[in-house]
């Protein structure tokens, strides 16, 4: 007697290439059989006309809360990881998360940039504090961002980062673009640590610009050099937003490095608009407009939807609330065909993952929202990618444009991200796949109706089309309805098997 039987769906496993009509049986939180005539089950889901696939793995999810999990569940996500920034102390972060009713599997990297803040300006790191909040702290003493570390400081930064890995961190978060003062020697030591512990680095490149000097291409070449010099696995976060309008050259450079056998992987999200904290240092570069191709009116305050009027306006907002979230419309993908083509380069990069860079949910006053309200009210804001990254990818690139085959698209959301992390957590070899023995993280969706609904005006609209979302064998979305009492999400730490 199986616990659950998913009957008559189009079963897709991107690793083996399985794409056939079949049934999927689940017992004890794992897939027990795939085929026909599998026997009785306590519960049956009729998947006729629907796709049955592994649950999506999001490598880049900053939300890490119950409302964030709920929105991402409707986007097909079953595992949401905070890797680009990470957390510190890592043990305290996992302890805090264990006290919440997490729907999705979760995990974090060790936060190099928080180690830098602690060592260089003495910032107190509070157990369980939201990483995005910590990113905004220390604004009044920018030495952590602008200054090179001494040898002693670099050793202390590496030691704190190592402690995070020892406490279960799934690699090292390196948002280098927020600390441009970090030197090559420090970064080589951090990458040595990554190679020694066989954990990836998740890197926001050190600078973003369409032009030299300090162009995005220079940053990618530096990252590639670190991979070659240290043997570290360098994972490039959001290829789209950090490459800006030079993504074609960036993709070519990355592809050549990969062809030489270097451990380099990448990801992208299907939007031409990024999001970050207003205190991000690259916004105050005097040559911001020339280097990025956008003016300050491309920066929008999330809480009020107000566009900035210039650098003085930016500085005033930064002074008032350095943790305030902003949107940055770096590509015009609605009206500019050339910009849409540039986004395609990153989203369709061969072997690249889809990752949301989902932002935390905020209240009308800009403070974080981690409550239990469902559905989320219109006063709750984040970024549309926090609600509809994966369904947007399926809608636009698979169904509407037929730009990528469905099996390949599902691979970008499942097995490709799983392989990026599995060197440090073998448990991921059971995720992102639809095979007997694998974890029962499964989505059952209607490709014809799967779509993002969130917009920049209405960010709180959940995606549609995910008829059933199953995490560790338990339904969190059934017949398109959220189970508000469900909390089957489990922590994933380095070394978990």
C-alpha positions in Angstrom: 0.0 0.0 0.0 1.7 3.2 -1.2 1.1 6.5 0.6 0.3 8.4 -2.6 -0.1 7.5 -6.3 0.1 10.1 -9.0 -1.7 8.5 -12.0 -1.7 9.0 -15.7 0.6 12.1 -16.0 3.4 12.9 -18.4 6.3 11.9 -16.3 9.5 13.8 -17.0 12.9 13.0 -15.4 15.5 15.2 -17.1 18.5 13.2 -15.9 17.5 9.9 -17.5 15.5 11.5 -20.3 12.3 9.8 -19.3 9.3 11.4 -20.9 6.3 9.1 -21.0 2.9 8.6 -19.6 3.2 6.7 -16.3 2.2 6.5 -12.7 4.4 7.6 -9.8 4.1 5.9 -6.4 5.3 7.5 -3.1 6.0 5.8 0.2 7.7 7.1 3.3 8.6 10.5 1.7 10.4 8.9 -1.3 9.5 7.8 -4.8 9.0 4.0 -4.5 8.1 3.1 -8.1 7.4 4.6 -11.6 5.4 2.7 -14.2 1.9 1.2 -14.6 -0.2 -1.1 -12.4 1.8 -0.1 -9.3 -0.9 -1.2 -6.8 -3.1 0.6 -4.3 -2.4 3.8 -2.4 -4.0 5.6 0.4 -4.4 8.7 -1.7 -4.5 9.1 -5.5 -3.9 12.2 -7.6 -5.3 12.1 -11.2 -2.6 13.7 -13.3 -4.3 13.2 -16.7 -3.2 15.9 -19.1 -0.7 17.2 -16.6 3.1 17.2 -16.4 4.7 15.3 -13.4 8.3 16.5 -12.8 10.8 16.9 -10.0 10.3 19.9 -7.7 12.2 23.0 -8.6 15.4 23.8 -6.7 16.0 27.5 -6.3 19.7 28.2 -5.5 19.1 31.9 -4.9 16.2 32.6 -2.6 16.5 35.5 -0.1 13.0 35.2 1.2 13.5 32.4 3.7 10.2 32.8 5.6 6.7 31.3 5.6 5.2 33.9 3.2 8.2 33.5 0.9 7.8 29.7 0.9 4.1 29.9 0.1 4.6 32.1 -2.8 7.4 30.0 -4.2 5.4 26.8 -3.8 2.9 28.2 -6.3 5.9 28.7 -8.6 6.9 25.0 -8.3 9.7 25.4 -5.9 10.3 22.6 -3.3 13.8 23.6 -2.1 14.8 27.3 -1.5 18.4 28.1 -0.7 20.1 31.3 0.5 23.5 30.9 -1.2 24.6 34.2 -2.8 24.7 36.1 0.4 24.5 33.3 3.0 24.2 33.6 6.7 26.5 34.0 9.7 26.5 32.5 12.2 25.2 29.5 10.2 24.3 27.4 13.2 22.1 30.2 14.6 20.4 30.7 11.2 19.4 27.0 11.0 18.2 27.1 14.7 16.0 30.1 13.9 14.6 28.5 10.8 13.7 25.3 12.7 11.4 27.4 14.8 9.3 28.4 11.8 6.8 26.3 9.8 8.8 26.0 6.7 6.9 24.6 3.7 10.0 24.1 1.6 13.4 22.5 2.1 15.9 25.2 3.0 19.6 25.8 3.5 22.3 28.5 3.5 25.9 29.2 2.5 28.5 30.7 4.9 28.4 34.5 4.5 31.9 35.8 3.6 30.7 39.4 3.5 29.3 39.2 7.0 32.6 37.8 8.2 34.2 40.8 6.6 31.8 43.2 8.4 32.6 41.5 11.7 36.3 41.6 11.3 36.8 45.0 9.7 34.3 47.1 11.6 33.4 44.9 14.6 29.8 44.4 13.5 27.9 42.2 15.9 26.4 39.2 14.1 23.1 38.2 15.6 21.9 34.6 15.4 19.0 34.2 13.0 18.9 37.8 11.7 17.7 37.9 8.1 20.6 38.1 5.7 19.1 41.0 3.7 18.8 43.0 6.9 22.5 42.3 7.8 23.4 43.5 4.3 22.1 46.9 5.2 23.9 47.1 8.5 27.3 48.8 8.8 26.3 51.5 6.3 27.7 54.2 8.5 31.2 52.6 8.4 32.0 51.5 4.8 35.5 50.2 5.5 34.1 46.7 5.2 33.2 47.5 1.7 36.0 49.8 0.5 39.1 48.7 2.3 41.5 45.9 1.5 42.0 43.5 4.4 45.4 43.2 6.1 46.9 39.7 6.3 45.7 39.3 9.8 42.2 40.5 8.9 42.1 38.2 5.9 43.0 35.2 8.1 40.2 36.2 10.5 37.7 36.5 7.7 38.6 33.1 6.4 38.4 31.6 9.9 34.9 33.0 10.4 33.8 31.8 7.0 35.2 28.3 7.7 33.2 28.2 11.0 30.1 28.8 8.9 31.0 25.8 6.7 31.7 23.7 9.7 28.2 24.5 11.1 26.6 23.2 7.9 27.0 26.0 5.3 26.5 24.8 1.7 29.5 26.7 0.4 30.5 30.3 0.5 28.4 33.3 -0.4 30.5 35.9 -2.1 28.5 39.0 -3.1 31.8 40.7 -4.1 30.0 43.6 -5.9 29.1 44.9 -2.4 32.7 44.9 -1.2 34.9 46.2 -4.1 37.7 46.8 -1.7 38.4 43.1 -1.3 41.7 42.3 -2.9 42.8 39.3 -5.0 44.9 37.9 -2.1 41.9 37.8 0.2 39.7 36.3 -2.5 42.3 33.6 -3.3 42.4 32.6 0.4 38.6 32.3 0.5 38.6 30.3 -2.7 41.3 28.0 -1.2 38.9 27.3 1.6 36.1 26.5 -0.9 38.4 24.1 -2.8 39.7 22.5 0.5 36.1 21.8 1.7 34.7 20.9 -1.7 32.0 23.5 -1.5 31.0 26.0 -4.2 31.3 29.7 -4.0 28.2 31.6 -5.1 29.5 34.9 -6.5 28.0 38.2 -7.3 30.9 39.5 -9.5 33.0 42.3 -8.2 31.8 45.0 -10.6 29.1 45.6 -13.1 29.8 47.8 -16.1 29.4 47.8 -19.9 32.7 49.6 -20.2 36.3 49.3 -19.1 38.0 49.8 -16.7 36.3 47.7 -14.0 33.9 46.2 -16.5 31.8 43.1 -15.9 34.1 41.3 -18.3 37.1 42.2 -16.1 35.2 40.7 -13.2 34.4 37.5 -15.0 38.1 37.1 -16.1 39.1 37.6 -12.4 36.6 35.0 -11.3 37.8 32.5 -14.0 41.4 33.2 -12.8 40.4 32.3 -9.2 38.8 29.1 -10.4 42.0 28.2 -12.3 44.4 29.3 -9.5 42.7 27.6 -6.6 40.6 24.8 -8.0 37.4 26.2 -6.5 34.0 25.7 -8.0 32.9 29.3 -8.8 29.2 29.6 -9.3 28.1 32.8 -11.0 24.9 34.3 -9.7 22.4 36.1 -11.9 24.4 36.2 -15.2 21.7 38.5 -16.6 21.9 41.4 -14.1 25.6 41.5 -13.5 26.4 41.3 -17.2 24.0 44.1 -18.0 24.2 44.9 -21.8 27.5 43.0 -22.3 26.1 39.5 -21.7 27.1 38.1 -25.1 30.8 38.7 -24.4 30.4 37.5 -20.8 28.7 34.2 -22.0 31.5 33.7 -24.6 34.2 34.1 -22.0 32.5 31.8 -19.5 31.9 29.1 -22.2 35.6 29.0 -23.1 36.6 28.7 -19.5 34.2 25.8 -19.0 35.5 24.1 -22.2 38.9 24.1 -20.5 37.5 22.1 -17.6 37.3 24.8 -15.0 34.6 24.4 -12.3 32.4 27.3 -13.3 28.6 27.2 -13.4 26.0 29.9 -13.7 22.3 30.9 -13.3 19.9 33.6 -14.5 16.4 34.8 -13.8 13.9 35.7 -16.6 13.6 39.4 -15.8 15.4 42.5 -17.0 14.8 44.1 -13.6 17.0 43.4 -10.5 16.5 44.1 -6.9 18.8 44.9 -4.0 19.2 47.2 -1.0 19.5 50.9 -1.7 22.8 51.0 0.2 24.6 49.0 -2.5 27.8 50.8 -3.2 27.7 50.6 -7.0 24.7 53.0 -7.1 26.9 55.9 -6.0 29.6 55.5 -8.6 29.9 59.0 -10.2 29.9 57.2 -13.6 26.9 55.0 -12.8 24.9 56.0 -15.8 27.7 55.7 -18.3 28.8 52.4 -16.9 25.4 50.7 -16.7 23.4 52.3 -19.5 20.7 53.4 -17.2 19.9 56.6 -15.3 18.8 56.9 -11.7 15.2 57.0 -12.8 15.7 53.3 -13.5 15.8 52.7 -9.8 12.4 52.3 -8.1 11.7 52.1 -4.4 9.9 48.9 -3.7 7.7 50.2 -0.8 6.4 53.3 -2.6 7.0 52.5 -6.3 8.7 55.9 -6.5 11.4 56.3 -9.1 14.5 58.1 -7.9 15.3 61.6 -9.3 19.1 61.6 -9.1 22.1 60.7 -7.0 21.1 63.2 -4.3 17.7 61.6 -4.0 19.5 58.2 -3.7 21.8 59.4 -1.0 18.9 60.8 1.0 17.0 57.5 0.8 20.2 55.5 1.8 20.7 57.8 4.8 17.1 57.3 6.0 17.0 53.5 5.5 20.0 51.7 4.2 18.2 48.4 4.1 15.3 49.7 1.9 14.7 47.5 -1.1 14.8 48.9 -4.6 14.1 47.7 -8.1 16.7 48.3 -10.9 15.3 48.2 -14.4 18.5 47.5 -16.2 16.9 46.1 -19.4 13.7 47.2 -21.2 12.4 43.7 -22.1 8.9 45.0 -22.8 9.6 47.4 -25.7 13.2 46.7 -26.7 13.8 43.6 -28.9 17.6 43.9 -28.5 17.2 43.8 -24.7 15.0 40.8 -25.0 17.6 39.1 -27.0 20.2 39.9 -24.4 18.1 38.4 -21.7 17.8 35.2 -23.8 21.5 34.8 -23.8 21.6 34.4 -20.0 18.3 32.6 -19.5 19.1 30.0 -22.3 22.8 29.6 -21.5 23.6 25.9 -22.1 23.8 24.1 -18.8 22.8 27.2 -16.8 20.3 27.0 -14.0 17.2 29.1 -13.5 17.3 30.8 -10.1 14.9 33.5 -8.8 17.0 35.8 -6.6 13.6 36.1 -4.8 13.5 39.0 -2.4 12.0 38.9 1.1 8.4 40.2 1.5 8.0 43.7 3.0 5.1 45.7 4.5 3.9 49.0 3.3 6.5 50.8 5.6 9.3 48.8 4.1 9.8 46.6 7.2 10.1 42.8 6.6 7.0 40.7 6.7 7.3 37.2 8.1 3.7 36.7 9.3 1.0 34.1 8.5 -1.4 36.1 6.3 -2.7 34.2 3.3 -3.3 35.3 0.7 -0.8 38.1 0.9 -2.5 41.5 0.8 -1.7 44.2 -1.8 0.4 46.1 0.8 3.0 43.3 0.7 5.8 43.8 -1.7 9.0 42.1 -3.0 9.7 41.6 -6.7 7.6 39.7 -9.2 10.5 37.1 -9.4 9.6 36.3 -5.7 6.3 35.0 -7.0 6.7 33.8 -10.6 10.3 33.1 -11.8 9.9 29.5 -12.8 6.3 29.7 -14.2 7.4 32.8 -16.2 10.2 30.8 -17.7 7.8 27.9 -18.6 5.2 30.3 -20.0 7.4 32.5 -22.1 10.4 30.4 -23.2 8.6 27.0 -23.4 4.9 27.4 -24.2 4.6 30.8 -25.9 7.9 31.0 -27.8 8.9 27.3 -28.1 12.5 28.6 -27.6 13.5 25.6 -25.4 12.2 22.0 -25.2 10.2 21.2 -22.1 12.6 18.5 -20.8 15.6 20.8 -21.1 13.7 23.6 -19.4 12.8 21.3 -16.5 16.5 20.3 -16.2 17.4 24.0 -15.7 15.0 24.1 -12.8 15.9 20.7 -11.2 18.8 18.5 -11.9 21.2 21.2 -13.0 20.9 23.2 -9.7 21.0 19.9 -7.8 24.4 19.0 -9.3 25.8 22.4 -8.4 25.3 21.8 -4.7 25.7 18.0 -4.4 29.5 18.0 -4.0 29.1 19.3 -0.5 25.7 17.8 0.3 25.2 14.3 -1.3 21.5 14.5 -0.3 21.0 16.6 -3.5 21.7 13.4 -5.5 18.1 12.5 -4.4 16.7 15.8 -5.5 16.0 17.3 -8.9 15.3 13.8 -10.2 12.1 11.7 -10.7 13.5 8.2 -10.1 12.8 5.4 -7.6 14.6 6.1 -4.3 14.7 9.9 -4.9 13.0 12.3 -2.4 9.3 12.9 -3.2 9.7 16.6 -4.0 7.4 16.7 -7.0 5.3 19.2 -9.0 2.2 18.3 -11.1 1.4 21.2 -13.4 -0.7 22.2 -16.4 1.8 23.5 -19.0 -1.1 25.2 -20.9 -2.0 27.4 -17.9 1.3 27.7 -16.0 2.1 31.4 -15.8 3.4 34.1 -13.5 0.7 36.6 -12.4 2.8 39.1 -10.4 3.6 42.4 -11.9 5.6 45.4 -10.6 2.3 47.0 -9.7 0.9 43.9 -8.1 3.7 41.8 -6.7 1.5 39.8 -4.3 -0.2 37.6 -7.0 0.8 33.9 -6.8 1.6 32.1 -10.0 -0.9 29.7 -11.5 -0.8 26.3 -13.1 0.9 24.3 -10.3 -1.9 21.9 -9.5 0.0 19.9 -6.9 3.2 20.6 -5.1 4.6 17.8 -2.9 7.5 18.3 -0.5 9.0 15.2 1.2 5.9 13.2 0.2 3.5 15.7 1.7 1.2 18.0 -0.3 1.6 21.7 0.3 -0.6 22.7 -2.7 -3.4 20.3 -3.7 -5.8 21.0 -6.6 -4.3 24.5 -6.7 -5.1 25.3 -3.1 -2.5 26.0 -0.4 -2.5 23.9 2.7 -1.8 26.6 5.3 -1.0 24.0 8.0 1.6 22.2 5.9 5.2 22.4 7.1 7.1 19.5 5.6 10.3 21.5 4.7 13.5 20.2 6.1 16.9 21.8 6.6 19.8 20.8 4.3 23.3 21.2 5.6 26.8 20.5 4.3 27.5 16.8 4.5 23.9 15.7 4.6 23.4 12.4 2.7 
